[in-house]
Amino acid sequence: MKLSLFWVIAAALTMGSAAAQAADKSAGETLYADSCAQCHGPSGKGMASFPSLTGRDVDYITSRLETYRAGEKVGSNSSLMIPNATDLSDDDIANLAAYIADIAD
């Protein structure tokens, strides 16, 4: 039983990694430039009251964007983020997360 559980977990982690690798960072870069850079800055370091995205990993960024897309508030800038995330597709979110995690390293 423990061995079976190990393989299920290993397979799930592998699929998650493959999904992250399949993200199109170039498409994420374009979307970021068009929709995010005005507030978060071209390098993701934030501007004024808009937070820095540096040090954030793909899972964190994905989770936040999905939360905003669902209309849930999770911070002081939620009212600004929700309308921006509403129309994002799953692919858009994956692409943005991959790009942001890459530039924010």
MODELLER restraints for C-alpha pairs under 7 A, 6 or more apart:
rsr = mdl.restraints
at = mdl.atoms
rsr.add(forms.Gaussian(group=physical.xy_distance, feature=features.Distance(at['CA:20:A'], at['CA:98:A']), mean=6.78, stdev=0.5))
rsr.add(forms.Gaussian(group=physical.xy_distance, feature=features.Distance(at['CA:23:A'], at['CA:94:A']), mean=5.68, stdev=0.5))
rsr.add(forms.Gaussian(group=physical.xy_distance, feature=features.Distance(at['CA:23:A'], at['CA:95:A']), mean=4.96, stdev=0.5))
rsr.add(forms.Gaussian(group=physical.xy_distance, feature=features.Distance(at['CA:23:A'], at['CA:98:A']), mean=6.32, stdev=0.5))
rsr.add(forms.Gaussian(group=physical.xy_distance, feature=features.Distance(at['CA:24:A'], at['CA:95:A']), mean=5.09, stdev=0.5))
rsr.add(forms.Gaussian(group=physical.xy_distance, feature=features.Distance(at['CA:25:A'], at['CA:95:A']), mean=5.43, stdev=0.5))
rsr.add(forms.Gaussian(group=physical.xy_distance, feature=features.Distance(at['CA:25:A'], at['CA:98:A']), mean=5.80, stdev=0.5))
rsr.add(forms.Gaussian(group=physical.xy_distance, feature=features.Distance(at['CA:25:A'], at['CA:99:A']), mean=4.81, stdev=0.5))
rsr.add(forms.Gaussian(group=physical.xy_distance, feature=features.Distance(at['CA:27:A'], at['CA:95:A']), mean=6.20, stdev=0.5))
rsr.add(forms.Gaussian(group=physical.xy_distance, feature=features.Distance(at['CA:28:A'], at['CA:92:A']), mean=6.92, stdev=0.5))
rsr.add(forms.Gaussian(group=physical.xy_distance, feature=features.Distance(at['CA:28:A'], at['CA:95:A']), mean=4.30, stdev=0.5))
rsr.add(forms.Gaussian(group=physical.xy_distance, feature=features.Distance(at['CA:28:A'], at['CA:96:A']), mean=4.18, stdev=0.5))
rsr.add(forms.Gaussian(group=physical.xy_distance, feature=features.Distance(at['CA:28:A'], at['CA:99:A']), mean=5.32, stdev=0.5))
rsr.add(forms.Gaussian(group=physical.xy_distance, feature=features.Distance(at['CA:29:A'], at['CA:96:A']), mean=6.96, stdev=0.5))
rsr.add(forms.Gaussian(group=physical.xy_distance, feature=features.Distance(at['CA:29:A'], at['CA:99:A']), mean=5.91, stdev=0.5))
rsr.add(forms.Gaussian(group=physical.xy_distance, feature=features.Distance(at['CA:31:A'], at['CA:96:A']), mean=6.95, stdev=0.5))
rsr.add(forms.Gaussian(group=physical.xy_distance, feature=features.Distance(at['CA:32:A'], at['CA:96:A']), mean=6.51, stdev=0.5))
rsr.add(forms.Gaussian(group=physical.xy_distance, feature=features.Distance(at['CA:39:A'], at['CA:46:A']), mean=6.55, stdev=0.5))
rsr.add(forms.Gaussian(group=physical.xy_distance, feature=features.Distance(at['CA:39:A'], at['CA:47:A']), mean=5.92, stdev=0.5))
rsr.add(forms.Gaussian(group=physical.xy_distance, feature=features.Distance(at['CA:39:A'], at['CA:50:A']), mean=5.90, stdev=0.5))
rsr.add(forms.Gaussian(group=physical.xy_distance, feature=features.Distance(at['CA:40:A'], at['CA:46:A']), mean=3.96, stdev=0.5))
rsr.add(forms.Gaussian(group=physical.xy_distance, feature=features.Distance(at['CA:40:A'], at['CA:47:A']), mean=5.64, stdev=0.5))
rsr.add(forms.Gaussian(group=physical.xy_distance, feature=features.Distance(at['CA:40:A'], at['CA:50:A']), mean=5.88, stdev=0.5))
rsr.add(forms.Gaussian(group=physical.xy_distance, feature=features.Distance(at['CA:40:A'], at['CA:51:A']), mean=6.50, stdev=0.5))
rsr.add(forms.Gaussian(group=physical.xy_distance, feature=features.Distance(at['CA:40:A'], at['CA:52:A']), mean=6.32, stdev=0.5))
rsr.add(forms.Gaussian(group=physical.xy_distance, feature=features.Distance(at['CA:41:A'], at['CA:47:A']), mean=6.10, stdev=0.5))
rsr.add(forms.Gaussian(group=physical.xy_distance, feature=features.Distance(at['CA:43:A'], at['CA:103:A']), mean=6.37, stdev=0.5))
rsr.add(forms.Gaussian(group=physical.xy_distance, feature=features.Distance(at['CA:44:A'], at['CA:52:A']), mean=5.70, stdev=0.5))
rsr.add(forms.Gaussian(group=physical.xy_distance, feature=features.Distance(at['CA:44:A'], at['CA:53:A']), mean=5.08, stdev=0.5))
rsr.add(forms.Gaussian(group=physical.xy_distance, feature=features.Distance(at['CA:44:A'], at['CA:54:A']), mean=6.10, stdev=0.5))
rsr.add(forms.Gaussian(group=physical.xy_distance, feature=features.Distance(at['CA:44:A'], at['CA:104:A']), mean=6.21, stdev=0.5))
rsr.add(forms.Gaussian(group=physical.xy_distance, feature=features.Distance(at['CA:45:A'], at['CA:52:A']), mean=4.23, stdev=0.5))
rsr.add(forms.Gaussian(group=physical.xy_distance, feature=features.Distance(at['CA:45:A'], at['CA:53:A']), mean=5.97, stdev=0.5))
rsr.add(forms.Gaussian(group=physical.xy_distance, feature=features.Distance(at['CA:45:A'], at['CA:54:A']), mean=6.06, stdev=0.5))
rsr.add(forms.Gaussian(group=physical.xy_distance, feature=features.Distance(at['CA:46:A'], at['CA:52:A']), mean=3.99, stdev=0.5))
rsr.add(forms.Gaussian(group=physical.xy_distance, feature=features.Distance(at['CA:46:A'], at['CA:53:A']), mean=6.82, stdev=0.5))
rsr.add(forms.Gaussian(group=physical.xy_distance, feature=features.Distance(at['CA:53:A'], at['CA:104:A']), mean=6.27, stdev=0.5))
rsr.add(forms.Gaussian(group=physical.xy_distance, feature=features.Distance(at['CA:54:A'], at['CA:104:A']), mean=4.09, stdev=0.5))
rsr.add(forms.Gaussian(group=physical.xy_distance, feature=features.Distance(at['CA:54:A'], at['CA:105:A']), mean=6.39, stdev=0.5))
rsr.add(forms.Gaussian(group=physical.xy_distance, feature=features.Distance(at['CA:55:A'], at['CA:104:A']), mean=5.74, stdev=0.5))
rsr.add(forms.Gaussian(group=physical.xy_distance, feature=features.Distance(at['CA:55:A'], at['CA:105:A']), mean=5.97, stdev=0.5))
rsr.add(forms.Gaussian(group=physical.xy_distance, feature=features.Distance(at['CA:56:A'], at['CA:101:A']), mean=5.97, stdev=0.5))
rsr.add(forms.Gaussian(group=physical.xy_distance, feature=features.Distance(at['CA:56:A'], at['CA:104:A']), mean=6.91, stdev=0.5))
rsr.add(forms.Gaussian(group=physical.xy_distance, feature=features.Distance(at['CA:57:A'], at['CA:101:A']), mean=5.18, stdev=0.5))
rsr.add(forms.Gaussian(group=physical.xy_distance, feature=features.Distance(at['CA:58:A'], at['CA:97:A']), mean=5.02, stdev=0.5))
rsr.add(forms.Gaussian(group=physical.xy_distance, feature=features.Distance(at['CA:58:A'], at['CA:98:A']), mean=5.88, stdev=0.5))
rsr.add(forms.Gaussian(group=physical.xy_distance, feature=features.Distance(at['CA:58:A'], at['CA:101:A']), mean=5.64, stdev=0.5))
rsr.add(forms.Gaussian(group=physical.xy_distance, feature=features.Distance(at['CA:61:A'], at['CA:97:A']), mean=5.42, stdev=0.5))
rsr.add(forms.Gaussian(group=physical.xy_distance, feature=features.Distance(at['CA:62:A'], at['CA:93:A']), mean=6.11, stdev=0.5))
rsr.add(forms.Gaussian(group=physical.xy_distance, feature=features.Distance(at['CA:62:A'], at['CA:94:A']), mean=6.66, stdev=0.5))
rsr.add(forms.Gaussian(group=physical.xy_distance, feature=features.Distance(at['CA:62:A'], at['CA:97:A']), mean=5.76, stdev=0.5))
rsr.add(forms.Gaussian(group=physical.xy_distance, feature=features.Distance(at['CA:65:A'], at['CA:85:A']), mean=6.29, stdev=0.5))
rsr.add(forms.Gaussian(group=physical.xy_distance, feature=features.Distance(at['CA:65:A'], at['CA:93:A']), mean=6.66, stdev=0.5))
rsr.add(forms.Gaussian(group=physical.xy_distance, feature=features.Distance(at['CA:68:A'], at['CA:78:A']), mean=6.97, stdev=0.5))
rsr.add(forms.Gaussian(group=physical.xy_distance, feature=features.Distance(at['CA:68:A'], at['CA:81:A']), mean=6.26, stdev=0.5))
rsr.add(forms.Gaussian(group=physical.xy_distance, feature=features.Distance(at['CA:68:A'], at['CA:82:A']), mean=4.65, stdev=0.5))
rsr.add(forms.Gaussian(group=physical.xy_distance, feature=features.Distance(at['CA:68:A'], at['CA:85:A']), mean=5.85, stdev=0.5))
rsr.add(forms.Gaussian(group=physical.xy_distance, feature=features.Distance(at['CA:69:A'], at['CA:82:A']), mean=5.88, stdev=0.5))
rsr.add(forms.Gaussian(group=physical.xy_distance, feature=features.Distance(at['CA:69:A'], at['CA:85:A']), mean=4.67, stdev=0.5))
rsr.add(forms.Gaussian(group=physical.xy_distance, feature=features.Distance(at['CA:69:A'], at['CA:86:A']), mean=4.38, stdev=0.5))
rsr.add(forms.Gaussian(group=physical.xy_distance, feature=features.Distance(at['CA:71:A'], at['CA:82:A']), mean=5.63, stdev=0.5))
